């Protein structure tokens, strides 16, 4: 209580007035000064200096205050010119006051010109430079001290009594200037000492059901973010919470508070905030990430980021409440922002964005979309333990989890195959590791053919071998070479009957090899490898005949078997037309043969897994038929534009920052109606895994 009274502005003003009256009575024999002109100017200067220091200086922020202090002095000094004994001193003070007025006006005008411009604009640079000068030399204590000293030196000190009086007034002036206005207050505390120590401020406004704005008392400088507090609102309800933001405005410190009702808590004064330790708030503090900010919408919210450990990442799950429902969002972006607190004063903060997933359904392990937006300033928290443990039976496959949570992201592998699946991402992002794991799952009831001209899968599947036997390869090679040589002749010179016969042999040999694999009881995976053929045309013909024959077998439904064709390094096998590197009709016929499977294979139980690095150089005819998309890290604009149609533009823009073994998944096979960022890492992915 004594500390607060000691720093009270009104108490200090009364004390100085009492001291002045006592000194004046002792030295001059009267309680109050005379009405002489010199006494009026002298005591007016002293009083104005004291009043300015106690009640104006703490809130001094603008050149407008310099103008307010200087202009009355300008008028006063004009009025007393004839009665002022020392004209030289008068001119010095008058010019000084005029300079302050002119500079203040220039500063205000320049500030108006630079209002909507950057800090580096010439108007603002000059304005700020002038402002620093006039704020320093145009303060009330400086201006009124000039009046006080000039009058003291000119009108007093002529005899021994005046010497004593002048010295006493000088000491009085020194003690006035010793006041530090920033430590003063205007409150009168009458409560216990413990309350004075613990109270830090008072509630100023309610921003939402759980968010409060408060101003900090000026003598409380030991406030830190995420300290716990308590207070009692105007209705007498007690709350406990923590501070999550601190900023300065108009020389006043402000704090933002998250608080929840505490029924068993005892509080004293209304709206006063007390520091108090609450261990049970630790979980709330650690999981708090910020509050919903303006320009949020139903699909995407923006929020002002304020987290204790600063460890929020892209893909993390956060939650808030809309009514009685808990709604989940996934973080997709963050940018730095600057809030204008007052003219030329800004506060930097991070504004993040999160896409709505919805209300989590434990039964379906899906998110139900919510058609509304949370209230402004709604608090947001990280979400971790959400889902109940559950075992998944094939063809359900746990692809991974939502990052830093236990929410499983599940694919139906049968849907993934029947409607085709694509895995896109840069080298080393995790796509080939995931492809191998999915293939191992599918081997339970699916025949897998790996089209892998770089022999990547041989290292991971020990029993893998070429689907075409060596004997058949030799026969196929001979017939393809003969077919090509005959085809190079003029049309009227070609032996059409031989060409038909050679073509039939090629189809029969491919058909024999494919049927042997599909009917095999002990072999569910094989590769399609290219033999040493004479030229590029022979290679393309070989590939074309293989895909045409496998599609014909599937169409005949002679063998009812689910088939997956895995195309690794897809740009080498199914390139976009402008990446083929050849105008030969044969190259396009290969893509057409594969495209036919992509377009119609769903009806005949045959599907694709397309694995590639860039969508730009993979056939769009085939890629657009992939109804399940798993997108790992990517950098080029073509990926963003193409994948944005599947996963949304906001999600696509997160791909460059995607961590290894993190991906965005969307589509038919996903057990979610919305795209999700998923962590596909396993305990064993820390081992050295070759991934292209």
C-alpha positions as CSV (number, residue, x, y, z in Angstrom):
1,X,0.0,0.0,0.0
2,X,2.8,2.5,1.0
3,X,4.7,1.7,-2.3
4,X,1.6,2.5,-4.4
5,X,0.9,5.8,-2.4
6,X,4.5,6.8,-2.7
7,X,4.3,6.6,-6.5
8,X,0.9,8.3,-6.8
9,X,0.9,11.4,-9.0
10,X,-1.7,13.2,-7.0
11,X,0.0,12.5,-3.7
12,X,3.4,13.8,-5.2
13,X,1.7,17.0,-6.5
14,X,0.1,17.7,-3.1
15,X,3.5,17.1,-1.3
16,X,5.3,19.5,-3.7
17,X,2.6,22.1,-3.2
18,X,2.9,21.8,0.6
19,X,6.7,22.1,0.5
20,X,6.4,25.1,-1.8
21,X,3.9,26.9,0.5
22,X,6.1,26.1,3.6
23,X,9.3,27.4,1.9
24,X,7.5,30.5,0.6
25,X,6.1,31.3,4.0
26,X,9.5,30.9,5.7
27,X,11.4,33.0,3.1
28,X,8.8,35.5,1.9
29,X,6.5,35.7,4.9
30,X,3.3,34.8,3.0
31,X,1.6,31.6,1.9
32,X,1.1,32.6,-1.7
33,X,3.1,34.6,-4.3
34,X,2.2,38.2,-5.1
35,X,0.3,39.2,-8.3
36,X,3.4,41.0,-9.7
37,X,4.1,40.1,-13.4
38,X,7.5,38.5,-12.5
39,X,5.8,36.3,-9.9
40,X,3.0,35.2,-12.3
41,X,5.5,34.1,-15.0
42,X,7.9,32.5,-12.5
43,X,5.3,30.4,-10.6
44,X,3.4,29.7,-13.8
45,X,6.5,28.2,-15.3
46,X,7.2,26.2,-12.2
47,X,3.6,24.9,-11.9
48,X,3.4,24.1,-15.6
49,X,6.7,22.2,-15.5
50,X,5.5,20.1,-12.5
51,X,2.0,19.5,-14.0
52,X,3.5,18.5,-17.4
53,X,6.0,16.1,-15.7
54,X,3.3,14.4,-13.6
55,X,0.3,14.2,-15.9
56,X,1.5,14.7,-19.5
57,X,5.0,13.2,-19.9
58,X,3.9,9.6,-19.2
59,X,1.5,9.7,-22.2
60,X,3.8,11.8,-24.5
61,X,4.0,10.1,-27.9
62,X,3.4,12.7,-30.6
63,X,4.7,16.0,-32.0
64,X,1.2,17.4,-31.3
65,X,2.1,17.6,-27.6
66,X,5.2,19.7,-28.5
67,X,2.8,22.1,-30.4
68,X,0.5,22.1,-27.4
69,X,3.3,23.0,-25.0
70,X,5.0,25.5,-27.3
71,X,2.2,27.6,-28.7
72,X,0.9,29.0,-25.4
73,X,4.5,30.0,-24.5
74,X,4.7,31.7,-27.9
75,X,1.6,33.8,-27.1
76,X,2.8,34.5,-23.5
77,X,6.2,35.7,-24.6
78,X,4.7,38.0,-27.2
79,X,2.6,39.6,-24.4
80,X,5.4,40.2,-21.9
81,X,8.0,41.5,-24.4
82,X,7.7,45.1,-23.2
83,X,7.9,44.1,-19.5
84,X,10.8,41.6,-19.8
85,X,14.0,43.2,-18.4
86,X,16.5,41.2,-20.5
87,X,15.7,41.4,-24.1
88,X,18.5,39.0,-25.2
89,X,17.2,36.2,-22.9
90,X,13.7,36.9,-24.2
91,X,14.9,36.5,-27.9
92,X,16.8,33.3,-27.1
93,X,13.7,31.7,-25.5
94,X,11.3,33.1,-28.1
95,X,13.4,31.8,-31.0
96,X,13.7,28.4,-29.3
97,X,9.9,28.2,-28.9
98,X,9.3,29.2,-32.5
99,X,11.7,26.6,-33.8
100,X,9.9,23.9,-31.8
101,X,6.5,25.1,-33.2
102,X,7.8,25.1,-36.8
103,X,9.5,21.7,-36.5
104,X,6.3,20.2,-34.9
105,X,4.1,21.5,-37.8
106,X,6.6,20.2,-40.4
107,X,6.7,16.8,-38.7
108,X,2.9,16.6,-38.5
109,X,2.5,17.5,-42.2
110,X,5.2,15.1,-43.4
111,X,3.5,12.3,-41.3
112,X,0.2,12.9,-43.2
113,X,2.0,12.6,-46.5
114,X,3.7,9.4,-45.5
115,X,0.7,7.8,-43.7
116,X,0.1,5.1,-46.2
117,X,3.7,4.6,-47.3
118,X,6.6,2.4,-46.0
119,X,9.0,3.5,-43.2
120,X,11.7,3.9,-45.9
121,X,9.7,6.6,-47.7
122,X,11.5,10.0,-47.7
123,X,8.5,11.7,-46.0
124,X,8.6,9.2,-43.2
125,X,12.4,9.2,-42.9
126,X,12.5,13.0,-42.5
127,X,9.4,13.0,-40.2
128,X,11.0,10.5,-37.9
129,X,14.2,12.4,-37.8
130,X,12.5,15.6,-36.8
131,X,10.3,13.8,-34.3
132,X,13.4,12.5,-32.5
133,X,14.6,16.1,-32.1
134,X,11.4,17.8,-31.0
135,X,10.4,15.0,-28.7
136,X,13.7,15.4,-26.9
137,X,13.9,19.2,-26.8
138,X,10.2,20.0,-26.8
139,X,9.2,18.2,-23.7
140,X,7.2,20.2,-21.1
141,X,10.0,19.9,-18.5
142,X,12.5,21.4,-21.0
143,X,10.3,24.3,-22.3
144,X,8.9,25.3,-18.9
145,X,12.4,24.9,-17.3
146,X,13.5,27.7,-19.7
147,X,10.8,30.0,-18.4
148,X,11.5,29.1,-14.8
149,X,15.3,29.7,-15.1
150,X,15.1,32.9,-17.1
151,X,12.7,34.4,-14.6
152,X,14.7,33.1,-11.6
153,X,18.0,34.6,-12.9
154,X,16.5,37.9,-14.0
155,X,14.1,38.9,-11.3
156,X,15.5,37.1,-8.2
157,X,18.8,37.1,-6.4
158,X,19.3,40.8,-6.0
159,X,19.7,40.8,-2.2
160,X,20.7,38.2,0.4
161,X,17.1,37.0,1.0
162,X,16.6,36.6,-2.8
163,X,19.9,34.6,-2.9
164,X,18.4,32.2,-0.4
165,X,15.1,32.1,-2.2
166,X,16.7,31.5,-5.6
167,X,18.9,28.7,-4.3
168,X,15.9,27.1,-2.6
169,X,13.9,27.3,-5.8
170,X,16.8,25.8,-7.7
171,X,16.9,22.8,-5.3
172,X,13.1,22.6,-5.6
173,X,13.5,22.5,-9.4
174,X,16.1,19.7,-9.1
175,X,13.8,17.5,-7.1
176,X,11.0,18.1,-9.6
177,X,13.2,16.9,-12.5
178,X,14.2,13.9,-10.5
179,X,10.7,12.4,-10.8
180,X,10.5,9.4,-13.1
181,X,6.9,9.7,-14.6
182,X,7.0,6.1,-15.9
183,X,7.0,4.7,-12.4
184,X,3.9,6.7,-11.2
185,X,0.3,5.7,-11.0
186,X,-3.1,7.3,-10.2
187,X,-4.5,4.4,-8.1
188,X,-5.1,4.4,-4.3
189,X,-4.5,0.9,-3.0
190,X,-6.0,0.1,0.4
191,X,-5.7,-3.7,0.4
192,X,-3.2,-6.0,2.0
193,X,0.5,-6.1,1.1
194,X,0.2,-9.6,-0.4
195,X,-2.5,-8.4,-2.9
196,X,-0.3,-5.4,-3.9
197,X,2.5,-7.8,-4.7
198,X,0.4,-10.3,-6.7
199,X,-2.0,-8.0,-8.6
200,X,-0.6,-7.1,-12.0
201,X,-3.4,-5.4,-13.9
202,X,-7.1,-5.3,-14.6
203,X,-9.5,-6.7,-17.2
204,X,-10.2,-4.1,-20.0
205,X,-12.3,-6.1,-22.5
206,X,-13.7,-9.5,-23.3
207,X,-12.8,-10.7,-26.8
208,X,-14.5,-14.1,-26.7
209,X,-15.8,-16.7,-24.2
210,X,-12.3,-17.5,-23.1
211,X,-10.1,-14.6,-24.3
212,X,-9.7,-11.4,-22.3
213,X,-7.7,-8.2,-22.9
214,X,-6.2,-6.5,-19.9
215,X,-3.9,-3.6,-19.1
216,X,-0.9,-4.0,-16.9
217,X,-0.2,-1.6,-14.0
218,X,2.8,0.6,-14.7
219,X,4.8,-0.6,-11.7
220,X,4.5,-4.3,-12.8
221,X,7.4,-5.0,-15.1
222,X,8.0,-8.6,-14.3
223,X,5.3,-10.0,-16.5
224,X,6.1,-12.9,-18.8
225,X,4.1,-14.9,-21.4
226,X,2.5,-18.1,-20.2
227,X,2.5,-17.1,-16.5
228,X,-0.7,-18.3,-14.8
229,X,-3.2,-15.8,-13.3
230,X,-6.7,-15.6,-11.8
231,X,-9.4,-12.9,-11.6
232,X,-13.1,-12.3,-10.8
233,X,-15.3,-10.9,-13.5
234,X,-18.1,-8.3,-13.0
235,X,-20.6,-11.0,-12.2
236,X,-18.5,-12.4,-9.4
237,X,-17.3,-15.5,-11.3
238,X,-13.7,-16.6,-10.7
239,X,-11.5,-17.6,-13.6
240,X,-8.0,-19.0,-13.9
241,X,-5.8,-18.9,-17.0
242,X,-2.5,-17.7,-18.5
243,X,-1.0,-14.8,-20.4
244,X,-0.4,-15.6,-24.1
245,X,0.5,-12.2,-25.6
246,X,2.1,-9.0,-24.3
247,X,2.5,-5.7,-26.3
248,X,2.9,-2.0,-25.8
249,X,0.4,0.7,-26.9
250,X,0.4,4.4,-26.0
251,X,3.1,3.8,-23.3
252,X,0.7,1.3,-21.7
253,X,1.5,-2.4,-21.5
254,X,-1.3,-4.8,-22.5
255,X,-1.8,-8.5,-22.2
256,X,-4.1,-11.1,-23.7
257,X,-5.3,-13.9,-21.5
258,X,-6.9,-17.3,-22.0
259,X,-9.1,-18.2,-19.0
260,X,-11.6,-20.8,-17.9
261,X,-14.1,-20.7,-15.1
262,X,-12.9,-22.1,-11.8
263,X,-15.8,-22.7,-9.4
264,X,-13.8,-23.6,-6.3
265,X,-11.3,-20.7,-6.6
266,X,-11.4,-17.7,-4.2
267,X,-10.8,-14.2,-5.7
268,X,-10.9,-10.8,-4.2
269,X,-11.6,-7.6,-6.1
270,X,-13.6,-7.5,-9.3
271,X,-11.6,-7.5,-12.6
272,X,-8.2,-7.3,-10.9
273,X,-5.7,-9.9,-12.2
274,X,-3.5,-11.7,-9.8
275,X,-0.5,-13.9,-10.4
276,X,-0.9,-17.4,-9.0
277,X,0.6,-20.8,-9.8
278,X,-1.8,-23.4,-11.2
279,X,-0.1,-26.7,-12.1
280,X,-3.3,-28.1,-13.6
281,X,-3.0,-25.5,-16.5
282,X,0.3,-26.9,-17.7
283,X,-1.4,-29.1,-20.4
284,X,-3.5,-26.1,-21.6
285,X,-0.4,-23.9,-21.8
286,X,1.7,-26.5,-23.7
287,X,-1.1,-27.2,-26.2
288,X,-2.2,-23.6,-26.8
289,X,-1.3,-22.4,-30.3
290,X,-3.2,-19.1,-30.7
291,X,-6.6,-17.5,-31.5
292,X,-8.7,-17.3,-34.6
293,X,-8.1,-14.0,-36.5
294,X,-10.1,-12.0,-39.1
295,X,-10.7,-13.1,-42.7
296,X,-11.3,-16.8,-41.7
297,X,-13.9,-18.8,-43.6
298,X,-15.6,-22.1,-43.4
299,X,-13.0,-24.0,-45.3
300,X,-9.9,-22.3,-44.0
301,X,-9.2,-20.4,-40.8
302,X,-6.4,-17.9,-40.1
303,X,-5.0,-17.6,-36.6
304,X,-2.5,-15.5,-34.7
305,X,0.2,-17.9,-33.6
306,X,1.3,-17.8,-30.0
307,X,2.8,-21.1,-28.7
308,X,5.1,-21.6,-25.8
309,X,7.5,-24.1,-27.4
310,X,7.2,-22.6,-30.9
311,X,7.1,-26.2,-32.3
312,X,4.0,-26.1,-34.5
313,X,4.7,-27.4,-38.0
314,X,2.9,-27.8,-41.3
315,X,0.5,-30.7,-41.2
316,X,-0.1,-30.5,-37.4
317,X,-3.6,-31.0,-36.2
318,X,-5.3,-28.2,-34.1
319,X,-8.8,-27.9,-32.7
320,X,-11.3,-25.4,-31.5
321,X,-15.0,-25.5,-30.6
322,X,-18.0,-24.4,-32.6
323,X,-20.9,-24.7,-30.2
324,X,-20.6,-28.1,-28.5
325,X,-18.6,-29.7,-31.3
326,X,-14.8,-30.0,-31.4
327,X,-13.6,-29.1,-34.9
328,X,-10.2,-30.1,-36.2
329,X,-8.0,-28.2,-38.6
330,X,-4.7,-29.1,-40.3
331,X,-2.0,-26.4,-40.5
332,X,-1.0,-25.6,-44.1
333,X,0.8,-22.3,-44.0
334,X,2.2,-19.5,-41.9
335,X,3.3,-15.9,-42.8
336,X,4.7,-13.0,-40.8
337,X,2.4,-10.0,-40.4
338,X,2.6,-6.6,-38.9
339,X,-0.2,-5.0,-37.0
340,X,-0.5,-1.2,-36.7
341,X,-1.0,-0.4,-33.1
342,X,-0.8,3.4,-33.5
343,X,0.7,5.8,-36.0
344,X,4.1,4.5,-37.1
345,X,4.1,1.9,-34.3
346,X,3.8,-1.7,-35.4
347,X,3.7,-5.1,-33.7
348,X,5.1,-8.1,-35.6
349,X,3.3,-11.5,-35.3
350,X,2.9,-14.8,-37.2
351,X,-0.4,-15.5,-38.9
352,X,-0.9,-19.1,-39.7
353,X,-3.5,-20.9,-41.9
354,X,-5.3,-24.2,-41.3
355,X,-7.7,-26.2,-43.5
356,X,-10.9,-27.6,-41.9
357,X,-11.1,-31.3,-41.5
358,X,-14.3,-31.4,-39.5
359,X,-15.7,-33.3,-36.5
360,X,-13.9,-36.6,-36.0
361,X,-16.1,-39.7,-36.1
362,X,-14.7,-42.5,-34.0
363,X,-16.8,-45.2,-35.7
364,X,-15.9,-44.4,-39.3
365,X,-12.4,-42.9,-38.5
366,X,-13.5,-40.1,-40.8
367,X,-14.0,-36.3,-40.4
368,X,-17.5,-35.0,-40.8
369,X,-17.5,-31.6,-42.5
370,X,-18.9,-28.6,-40.5
371,X,-20.6,-25.9,-42.4
372,X,-19.7,-22.9,-40.2
373,X,-16.7,-20.9,-39.1
374,X,-15.5,-20.5,-35.4
375,X,-16.0,-17.2,-33.6
376,X,-13.3,-14.5,-33.8
377,X,-10.7,-14.9,-31.1
378,X,-11.7,-18.5,-30.4
379,X,-8.7,-20.3,-28.8
380,X,-6.9,-23.1,-30.7
381,X,-5.1,-26.1,-29.2
382,X,-3.0,-28.9,-30.6
383,X,-4.7,-32.2,-30.9
384,X,-2.9,-35.5,-30.3
385,X,-4.7,-38.3,-28.6
386,X,-8.0,-38.4,-30.5
387,X,-8.7,-41.8,-32.0
388,X,-9.3,-45.1,-30.2
389,X,-7.0,-48.0,-31.0
390,X,-8.3,-50.2,-33.8
391,X,-7.0,-53.1,-35.9
392,X,-7.4,-53.0,-39.6
393,X,-8.2,-55.9,-41.8
394,X,-7.1,-56.3,-45.4
395,X,-7.9,-54.6,-47.8
396,X,-7.9,-51.7,-45.3
397,X,-4.4,-50.5,-44.9
398,X,-3.1,-48.0,-42.4
399,X,-1.1,-45.6,-44.6
400,X,0.1,-43.5,-41.6
401,X,-1.2,-41.0,-39.1
402,X,-2.0,-37.4,-39.1
403,X,1.3,-35.8,-37.9
404,X,1.9,-35.8,-34.2
405,X,-1.4,-37.6,-33.5
406,X,-2.8,-41.1,-33.2
407,X,-5.4,-40.5,-35.9
408,X,-4.9,-43.2,-38.5
409,X,-5.1,-42.5,-42.2
410,X,-6.6,-45.5,-43.9
411,X,-6.7,-46.7,-47.6
412,X,-8.8,-49.4,-49.1
413,X,-6.2,-51.1,-51.3
414,X,-8.8,-52.7,-53.6
415,X,-10.2,-49.3,-54.4
416,X,-6.7,-48.0,-54.8
417,X,-6.0,-50.6,-57.5
418,X,-9.3,-50.7,-59.3
419,X,-9.3,-46.9,-59.6
420,X,-5.5,-46.5,-60.0
421,X,-3.1,-44.9,-57.6
422,X,-0.3,-42.4,-58.2
423,X,2.7,-41.7,-55.9
424,X,4.4,-38.4,-56.9
425,X,7.4,-36.8,-55.3
426,X,11.1,-35.9,-55.6
427,X,13.9,-38.4,-55.1
428,X,14.3,-39.4,-51.5
429,X,10.9,-38.2,-50.3
430,X,9.6,-41.7,-49.5
431,X,7.4,-42.7,-52.4
432,X,9.3,-45.9,-53.4
433,X,9.4,-47.1,-49.8
434,X,5.7,-46.7,-49.6
435,X,5.1,-48.4,-52.9
436,X,7.1,-51.5,-51.8
437,X,5.0,-51.7,-48.6
438,X,1.7,-51.4,-50.4
439,X,2.8,-54.1,-52.9
440,X,3.7,-56.5,-50.1
441,X,0.2,-56.0,-48.7
442,X,-1.4,-56.6,-52.1
443,X,0.4,-59.8,-52.7
444,X,-2.2,-61.5,-50.5
445,X,-4.7,-61.6,-53.4
446,X,-3.3,-59.6,-56.2
447,X,-1.0,-60.4,-59.1
448,X,1.7,-57.7,-59.3
449,X,3.6,-56.9,-62.5
450,X,6.5,-54.4,-61.9
451,X,7.4,-52.4,-65.1
452,X,10.8,-51.3,-63.9
453,X,13.5,-50.8,-66.5
454,X,16.0,-49.8,-63.9
455,X,15.7,-53.0,-61.9
456,X,14.8,-51.2,-58.6
457,X,12.4,-53.9,-57.3
458,X,14.8,-56.8,-57.8
459,X,16.7,-55.7,-54.6
460,X,13.5,-55.7,-52.5
461,X,11.7,-58.8,-53.7
462,X,13.9,-61.9,-53.7
463,X,11.5,-64.1,-55.8
464,X,10.9,-61.6,-58.5
465,X,11.7,-62.6,-62.1
466,X,10.8,-61.6,-65.6
467,X,7.2,-62.4,-66.6
468,X,8.4,-63.5,-70.1
469,X,10.5,-66.7,-70.2
470,X,13.8,-66.7,-72.0
471,X,12.5,-69.0,-74.7
472,X,9.6,-66.8,-75.4
473,X,11.8,-63.7,-75.4
474,X,14.0,-65.2,-78.1
475,X,11.0,-66.0,-80.3
476,X,9.4,-62.6,-79.7
477,X,12.6,-60.8,-80.6
478,X,13.0,-62.6,-83.9
479,X,9.4,-61.9,-84.9
480,X,9.5,-58.2,-83.9
481,X,12.8,-57.7,-85.9
482,X,11.2,-59.4,-88.9
483,X,8.1,-57.3,-88.5
484,X,10.1,-54.1,-88.3
485,X,12.2,-54.9,-91.4
486,X,9.1,-55.8,-93.4
487,X,7.4,-52.6,-92.2
488,X,10.2,-50.5,-93.5
489,X,9.5,-51.5,-97.1
490,X,7.1,-49.7,-99.3
491,X,3.5,-50.6,-98.7
492,X,3.1,-52.3,-102.1
493,X,6.2,-54.4,-101.5
494,X,5.2,-55.7,-98.0
495,X,4.1,-59.3,-97.4
496,X,0.9,-58.7,-95.4
497,X,0.3,-62.4,-94.6
498,X,3.8,-62.8,-93.1
499,X,3.3,-59.6,-91.0
500,X,0.0,-61.0,-89.7
501,X,1.7,-64.3,-88.8
502,X,4.6,-62.7,-87.1
503,X,2.2,-60.5,-85.1
504,X,0.2,-63.5,-84.1
505,X,3.3,-65.3,-82.8
506,X,4.3,-62.3,-80.8
507,X,0.8,-62.1,-79.2
508,X,0.7,-65.8,-78.5
509,X,4.1,-65.9,-76.8
510,X,3.3,-62.9,-74.6
511,X,-0.1,-64.4,-73.8
512,X,1.4,-67.7,-72.9
513,X,3.9,-66.0,-70.4
514,X,1.2,-63.8,-68.9
515,X,-1.3,-66.6,-68.4
516,X,1.4,-68.8,-66.8
517,X,2.0,-66.0,-64.3
518,X,-1.6,-65.3,-63.6
519,X,-2.5,-69.0,-63.0
520,X,0.6,-69.7,-60.9
521,X,-0.3,-70.8,-57.3
522,X,3.1,-69.9,-55.8
523,X,4.1,-66.7,-57.5
524,X,2.3,-63.4,-57.1
525,X,4.9,-60.9,-58.3
526,X,7.0,-60.6,-61.4
527,X,8.8,-57.9,-63.5
528,X,8.5,-56.9,-67.1
529,X,12.0,-56.4,-68.4
530,X,13.3,-55.3,-71.8
531,X,15.5,-57.7,-73.8
532,X,18.5,-56.5,-75.9
533,X,16.7,-55.4,-79.0
534,X,18.1,-53.9,-82.1
535,X,16.8,-50.4,-81.9
536,X,14.3,-48.1,-80.1
537,X,11.5,-49.0,-82.5
538,X,11.9,-52.7,-81.5
539,X,11.8,-51.8,-77.8
540,X,8.6,-49.8,-78.3
541,X,7.0,-52.6,-80.3
542,X,7.9,-55.1,-77.6
543,X,6.3,-52.9,-74.9
544,X,3.2,-52.2,-76.9
545,X,2.5,-55.8,-77.6
546,X,2.9,-56.7,-74.0
547,X,0.4,-54.2,-72.7
548,X,-2.1,-54.9,-75.5
549,X,-2.0,-58.6,-74.7
550,X,-2.4,-58.3,-70.9
551,X,-5.4,-56.1,-71.5
552,X,-6.9,-58.6,-74.0
553,X,-6.5,-61.4,-71.4
554,X,-8.2,-59.3,-68.7
555,X,-11.1,-58.4,-71.0
556,X,-11.7,-62.0,-71.9
557,X,-12.3,-62.8,-68.2
558,X,-10.8,-66.1,-69.0
559,X,-8.7,-65.7,-65.8
560,X,-10.5,-64.0,-63.0
561,X,-7.6,-62.4,-61.1
562,X,-6.9,-58.9,-59.7
563,X,-3.9,-57.4,-61.5
564,X,-1.7,-54.5,-60.5
565,X,0.8,-53.0,-62.9
566,X,3.4,-51.0,-61.2
567,X,5.1,-48.4,-63.4
568,X,8.3,-47.1,-61.7
569,X,9.9,-44.0,-63.2
570,X,6.7,-43.4,-65.1
571,X,8.2,-40.6,-67.3
572,X,10.3,-43.2,-69.1
573,X,7.4,-45.5,-69.9
574,X,4.4,-43.2,-70.2
575,X,5.8,-39.8,-71.0
576,X,3.7,-36.8,-71.9
577,X,3.5,-36.5,-75.7
578,X,5.9,-33.6,-75.9
579,X,8.5,-35.5,-73.8
580,X,8.6,-38.6,-76.0
581,X,11.7,-37.4,-77.9
582,X,10.4,-38.9,-81.1
583,X,7.7,-38.3,-83.6
584,X,7.4,-42.0,-84.4
585,X,3.9,-43.3,-84.4
586,X,5.2,-46.3,-82.5
587,X,6.0,-44.3,-79.4
588,X,2.5,-42.9,-79.3
589,X,1.0,-46.3,-79.8
590,X,2.7,-47.6,-76.7
591,X,1.1,-44.8,-74.7
592,X,-2.2,-45.5,-76.3
593,X,-2.1,-49.1,-75.3
594,X,-1.4,-48.2,-71.7
595,X,-4.0,-45.5,-71.8
596,X,-6.6,-48.0,-72.9
597,X,-6.0,-50.0,-69.7
598,X,-6.1,-46.8,-67.6
599,X,-9.4,-45.8,-69.1
600,X,-11.2,-49.2,-69.1
601,X,-9.1,-51.4,-66.8
602,X,-11.4,-50.8,-63.8
603,X,-14.1,-52.9,-65.5
604,X,-11.7,-55.9,-65.9
605,X,-10.0,-55.9,-62.5
606,X,-6.7,-54.4,-63.7
607,X,-5.2,-51.3,-62.3
608,X,-2.1,-49.1,-62.2
609,X,0.3,-47.8,-59.6
610,X,2.1,-44.9,-61.2
611,X,5.3,-43.7,-59.5
612,X,7.1,-40.6,-60.7
613,X,8.9,-37.4,-59.8
614,X,7.1,-34.8,-61.8
615,X,3.7,-34.6,-63.3
616,X,4.9,-32.5,-66.1
617,X,6.5,-35.3,-68.1
618,X,4.0,-38.1,-67.3
619,X,1.1,-38.7,-69.7
620,X,-1.9,-36.7,-68.4
621,X,-4.3,-39.2,-70.1
622,X,-3.1,-41.9,-67.7
623,X,-2.4,-39.6,-64.7
624,X,-5.9,-38.1,-64.7
625,X,-7.3,-41.6,-64.4
626,X,-5.5,-42.1,-61.0
627,X,-8.3,-41.5,-58.6
628,X,-6.1,-41.9,-55.5
629,X,-3.1,-39.5,-55.2
630,X,-0.3,-39.6,-52.7
631,X,1.9,-36.5,-53.1
632,X,5.3,-36.2,-51.4
633,X,7.6,-33.2,-51.5
634,X,7.7,-31.4,-54.9
635,X,9.0,-28.1,-56.1
636,X,8.0,-27.3,-59.7
637,X,5.0,-25.2,-60.7
638,X,3.6,-27.9,-63.0
639,X,3.1,-30.2,-59.9
640,X,1.4,-27.4,-58.0
641,X,-1.0,-26.6,-60.9
642,X,-1.9,-30.2,-61.7
643,X,-2.1,-31.6,-58.1
644,X,-4.0,-28.5,-57.0
645,X,-7.0,-30.0,-58.9
646,X,-6.9,-33.1,-56.7
647,X,-5.9,-31.8,-53.3
648,X,-6.7,-28.1,-53.5
649,X,-4.5,-25.1,-54.2
650,X,-3.8,-24.4,-50.6
651,X,-2.7,-28.0,-49.9
652,X,-0.6,-28.0,-53.1
653,X,1.4,-25.0,-52.0
654,X,2.6,-26.9,-49.0
655,X,4.4,-29.5,-51.1
656,X,7.9,-27.7,-51.2
657,X,8.0,-27.6,-47.4
658,X,6.8,-31.2,-46.9
659,X,9.1,-33.3,-44.6
660,X,10.5,-36.6,-45.7
661,X,7.9,-39.4,-45.2
662,X,5.2,-36.8,-45.1
663,X,2.7,-36.7,-47.9
664,X,-0.7,-35.3,-48.9
665,X,-3.2,-38.0,-49.8
666,X,-6.6,-37.7,-51.4
667,X,-9.0,-39.6,-53.5
668,X,-11.2,-42.7,-53.9
669,X,-9.3,-45.1,-51.7
670,X,-8.8,-42.7,-48.8
671,X,-11.2,-43.2,-45.9
672,X,-11.8,-39.5,-45.7
673,X,-13.7,-37.1,-47.8
674,X,-11.0,-34.5,-47.5
675,X,-7.3,-34.3,-48.5
676,X,-5.0,-35.0,-45.5
677,X,-1.4,-34.4,-44.7
678,X,-0.1,-37.8,-43.4
679,X,3.0,-39.0,-41.7
680,X,3.9,-42.4,-43.4
681,X,7.1,-43.0,-41.4
682,X,7.6,-46.3,-39.7
683,X,10.0,-47.3,-37.0
684,X,12.1,-49.1,-39.6
685,X,12.3,-46.2,-42.0
686,X,15.3,-44.9,-40.2
687,X,17.3,-47.6,-41.8
688,X,19.1,-46.9,-45.1
689,X,16.4,-47.3,-47.7
690,X,17.1,-46.8,-51.3
691,X,14.5,-44.4,-52.7
692,X,14.4,-42.9,-56.1
